[in-house]
Amino acid sequence: MKTKVYIDGQSGTTGLQIYDRIGAREDLELLRIDEDKRHDIEERRKFLNSADIVFLCLPDAGAIEAVSLIENPEVRVIDASTAHRTNPGWVYGFPELSKEQREAIRTGKRIANPGCHATGLISVTAPLVRMGILPTDYPVTCFSLTGYSGGGKKMIADYEADGRPEKLGAPGIYGLSLHHKHVPEMTKMTGLTQAPVFLPVVDDYYKGMAGTIMLQNRLLNGQPTAEQICEKLQAYYADEHFVQVLPYEASRGTVYANTLAGTNRLEIAVCGHEEQTTITALFDNLGKGASGAAVQNMNIMLGLDEGIGLE
């Protein structure tokens, strides 16, 4: 019997990307609501309760409303919004963090898909905290480069419009209040006791992300070198398929944020020397940073190969 899947918010960027990844799969039956009824509460309720797996690709308020409409206890939910990522009743959907995290996803009914910027910071920071290298009170700072697709339909339209403002051809630093919506999940899932100072930057390319933290090695436990940090991260992710730590290079060539666009892979590049270290997570903000991660989580929940539809 095919697994019934419903995407609530199927016309948004993330919803469309999920559909692209699973639309041709023969093991799934995609439930499609009529376009003119996608805002009809009762019609949505019917679809939400008829599915085995529901993807929520909605603004936070819409995701909370959708969950309230689910009355069937067998329905399993993957929420791509920010609404439930720090909710203790939801499982954070980053399986590579640990065997326990992957098992919690496999058996969970409510999965909160990670934020794109959060994916980068957590992937490089959480392991260092868990291995005892990075003190929990370390003053972490991070900047994260993203393609404009991460801003959704309006931002995509602005960047691709004829006669657009000249300023859109240059990097745009935003989130200057330092209260970006991904910071709470970053803080919780890394185990830091203080929120990181986080600054996102959007640039004139469609998709791809590079999130970088910078460390003073003398403030780390054991004062490891950059090369030793790289070796520790390689061991941490040694058995993972989608996350890879690149061989150490003290000074590699230019790192381009769109290197892994179109994939579900995440690569970690460690650079630096005895006293200072930079760690960069490279991935696709629409792949491992959004819809690809959601499909990977669904595969885990269904007991399937994680890579189905993502290779």
N, C-alpha and C positions, 0 to 999 in steps of 0.2 A: 504494500500500500504506500502511495506517495505521501510525503510530508506536505501538509498544507501551509503555505507561507503567505502572509499578508504584509504589505508595506504601507503603513499609514504615513502619508506624506510622500507619495510615490512620484510626484512631479518636481520635487526639490532636487538640488544638486546631489546630495547624499543618496536620496531615494533612487534617482536615476542611475547612479553609479552601482548601487546594490543590484538593481534590476539587470544592468549590463553583465554583472558577474554571475547571476543565477538564472537569468531568463531562459537559457537554452538547456538547463539541466533536466534530465529525464527522471531524476529521483524526487523532484519537487513539483508540486502543483501550486502555481501562483494565483492567488485570488485577486481579481482586479475590480475595484469599485468603479462604477460609471463616473466619468469626469464631472458631470453635472450634479452628482450626489456626494462628492467627497467632503462637503461641509455639512451634510445631513447627519445629525447626531445618531438617529436611530439606524440609519443605513451603516454608519461606521460601527455602531455597537454590534450589529449583526456580523460584520466581517471580522471584527476584533475577537469575537467569541467563537467564530467558526474555524479559526486557524490553529495549527499546532505551534507555529513560531510567528511572532509579530515583530517586525522592525518598526520602531518609532523614529521617523525622520522629520521631526516637528520642532517648533520653538518650545522653550521650556514649559510654558503654560499649556500648550497643546498636548505635550507629552504627559503632563500630570492629569489632564482631563481624560486622555485616552486610557490611562491605567485605571482611572475610576470607572470606566465603562466596561472593563473586563470582569465578567462574573463567572466565567468558566475556569475552575481551578487548574485545569490541565494546560491552559494556554501559557506558553513561555515567551518572555519578552526580552528583546535587545533594544535598549534605548540609546539613540545616538545623540540626544540632547544633553545639556548640562544638568538637567533637573535632579537626577538621582545618583550622581557620581560620588557623593560623600554620604549618601544615605546608608546607614548600617544594615538595612534590610535588603540591600542590593549587592551583587558581586561585581567587583571592578574587573572589566574585561580585558586584562593584560596577562595572557597565559604565561608569557615568558618570565614573569617575575619569580615564579617558583612552581614546584610540582603541586603544592597545595593550592595555589591560585588556579592552575589549570583544572585540577579536580573539582574545585568549587564552581568553576564555570560549567564543567561537564554535567554536574548534578543540579545546577541552579535553575530557578524559575524566573528570576529577574536579574538581568545582566546590564550593567551600565557601560556602554562603549566609551573608551577613553577619548579625551579631547586631543586634537592634533598637536598643538604646542605641548600639551602635557605629556604626550607619548614620548617626545624627544627628551624632555628634562627628566622624566621618571626613568627612562631606559638607561640613562647614564649615571643618575644620582642614587636611585634606590639600591642598586647592587653595592655601591661603595659604602652606604650606610649599613646595609645588612652584613657586609663583610667586616665591619668595624674599622674601615679605613677613614671614612668621612664622619667626623663628630656630628651628632644630631643637632648641635647648636652652631654648626659652621655657617657663616654668612654667605650662602650660595647666591651667585648672580648668574643670569642667563639671558642671552639674546637669541631670538629665533627668527630666521628668515622664512618667508612663505610666499608662494605664488598667489595671485589674486583670486583663484578659484575658491580659496578658503573663505572668502567673504560672501559667498552665495550669489544668487542671481543678479542682485542689483550691482554689486561690485564688479561682477563679470561683465555686465552690460556697460558699466562706466568705462572700464579699461578697454573694451573692444569697440566702443562707439567711434564713428567718424568724427573728426574734429574735437577729440577729447582734449582736456586741458594738458598743457605741456608738462605740468608737474607730475602727472601720472607716469611719465617716462623715467622718473627717478625713484629710489627707495623711499618709502614712507614710514616713518617711525610713529607708532601709535600706542595706545594703552599707557599714556604718560602719567595717568593717575596712579599707576602701579597697583591697580585693583582689577587686573584682567580676570575674566570669569573662570579661567582654568587654574588660577593660583590655589584655591582651596583643595582641589584634588591633587595638585602637585605636592602640597604640604602634607596631606594625609598619607598619600601612597609612597612617598619617599621616607617617611618617618622623621622628617625634620621638625624641630620644635619651634622654629621661626620660619615664616613664609619667605621663600626666595624673592630676591629682587628680579623681576621678570620684565623684559622689554621685547615686544614683537615688532617685526619690520616686514612690510609687504612690498613686493617689487613687481616689475613689469614682465612677468612670465606666468604661464598658466598654472602649473602645479609643480610641487616639489618643496621640500622643507629641510632646513639645516638648523638644529638647535644646539647651542654651544654653551658649556659652562667653563669657567676659568678658575683654576685653583692655585693657591700658594701652598706648596708642598710642606713647608715647615709647620703649617697649622694642621696637618693631617696626622692621624695616629701612625706612629712608626716612621714618619717623614719619608715615604717611598718616593722613588724617582718616577718620572712619566713612563718610562719603559716598564717598571714594575707594576704600575697601575694598569697598563695595557695588558700585561700578563694575567693579572687578577681578573680583569673583565673577560678576557678570552676564556679562562677557565669557567667563569660563571655562566657564560652563554654557550659553552662547548657543544652541548647536545641540541641546540635549537636550530630549526630549519630556516625561519624567517629573519632571525637576528644574528648578525655576524660582526665580530670585532676584527677590524683589519689589522694586518701586521704593523708593528710599531715603526713609525718613521718620525725622527726628531723634527724634521721640517719637510713635510710632503709638499707637493705642488699645490696649486690653487684648488680648493674644494668648492665645487659648484652645487648649489642647493637643489637643482633639478636632476641630479645624477640618477636617482632611482624613480623618477616619474614613470608611471604606468606599471609599477610593480607593487607587491605587498611586502617587499623586503625592507629591512632597516639595517644600515651599516654604521658602525661606531668607529670613528677615527680619533686616535689618541696621539697628540703631539706634545712637544715641550722638552724639558731637560731635568736636571736634578732638583731644581728649585721651583719650577713652575710647570703647570700642565694645562692643556686645553683638551676638552673631550667634546666631539661633535657627533650628533646623531643625524644621519641622512636618511630620508624616507619620502614617500609621496603623501602629501597632506590629504589626498582623496583615497589613498590606498591604505597602508598601515596606519595612517592617521585618521581614517574615517571608515569608508564603506568596505575596504578590504579587511580591516580588523573585525568589522561586524560579521562579515561572511565567515571569517576564520572562527569566530566565536560560535556561530551557528553550527559549523562543521563539528566542533568539539562537543557541543550540546547533543548532537545527533550521533555521536560516536563514530564519526567518519574521519578519513584522512584530512588533516587540516588544510592541505593545499588544494583541495578540489575547487575548481573555478578560479584559482588565484595564481596559477603558474603561467 
